[in-house]
Amino acid sequence: MSAPSRGFATLCIHAGQEPESATGAVTVPIFQTSTYVQESFGNPRNGYEYARTKNPTRLALEELLAALEGGALAHAFASGMAATTTLMLSFVKAGDHVLVSRNTYGGTYRFFSKILANFGVTFDYVDTTDLALVRASLRPETRMLFVETPTNPTMEISDLAALASLAREASAANGAKVRLVVDNTFATPFFQKPLALGADVVVHSTTKYLNGHSDSVGGAVICADAEDGARIGFAQNAAGGILSPFDAFLVTRGIKTLPVRMRAHDANGRAVAAWLSEQPKVESVIYPGLPSHPGHELARRQMSGFGGMISFDLGSEEAARRLLDKVVVCALGESLGGVESLISHPATMTHASVEPEERLRRGITPGLVRVSVGIEDVEDILADLANALSAV
Ligand SMILES: Cc1ncc(COP(=O)(O)O)c(C=O)c1O
């Protein structure tokens, strides 16, 4: 008999997290071990041989992530970039071509353009909101579409169902699988399910909303297809960029409250975006939840919420500096997705590794400020921003 299907919040608390067999511990224990005693020669217990290959705490998180994204298999890594590294090692080789959203996280761009490009893989950075451009940019040697939506930090929204059908067409034309990979870090599976929309693979920086408490760095790859998942598992073990048991415990614990936190981020995000839009010193606000956002209608269809990530332009680096030196509740720092509000200057912080002309092409202007709206009382966030804006 098949198991009953469960709601998302129930999965967050129970998927992969059966009570531990020896003691009944309700919380998945931290198995802080590098190896396992074998029953007898050639007979490891339950397949546990060495902790790079398999660890019960990590496995619980991997089962949980697979359930939340609706994938066949998930693997957890030491960082979001370690996840992307293993993904690329698994699915591309010299001579292959990859189409990438032009506005991905700066570190993804750095890894592709400064490291993988040296191994004979070619990358084109295109506006993946423009389906005609994506179609025109496909080549016979294209093997992957790597898409971030919403993008970091300009919140561009790409149509995942349409991109999935372009990837399927390209697979047929190229006689080889062209995978659609989606970085779902900003939306999380609570707001967006790329695999259900036809994507092949989801990657995450679990450092952000999934863990949600700014106390762990990690990443994940979730595959729709079990064979793809097995390839990632093989490369995870071979290359070794695994998530530690303690971090796996933290991310599993963080995910238990993902729905509650995401609803709160979304409510505060909407309120802060609406408030920023009314401030004369703010030249523009980029938030998919605003009707003025070019991807608003698509975001409404494709996502079940808009989240807490907002970028806004103050017109100059000097104006941005004045605001960022004055905020108190919104902590000045890189990263995002924690319960606390974090504010940053993409051009000099998260996207400093992108060349200045390329940055401008992507809309990362000197006056652009990005805020990851936390779940504090929204009045305190607004008062903090109002006070900081008074210095601009
Ligand atoms: C959208 C996105 N993907 C991937 C990463 C990389 O993740 P990590 O910092 O965990 O390596 C980040 C980091 O900021 C990100 O924002």
The ligand as an ORCA input file, in Angstrom:
! r2SCAN-3c Opt
* xyz 0 1
  C      21.227     32.242     -5.303
  C      22.489     31.689     -4.717
  N      22.962     30.515     -5.150
  C      24.100     29.979     -4.654
  C      24.840     30.635     -3.681
  C      26.109     30.013     -3.170
  O      25.885     29.435     -1.933
  P      26.973     29.287     -0.763
  O      27.333     30.665     -0.313
  O      26.269     28.459      0.270
  O      28.152     28.581     -1.348
  C      24.376     31.854     -3.187
  C      25.146     32.559     -2.148
  O      24.877     33.707     -1.835
  C      23.175     32.405     -3.728
  O      22.691     33.573     -3.295
*
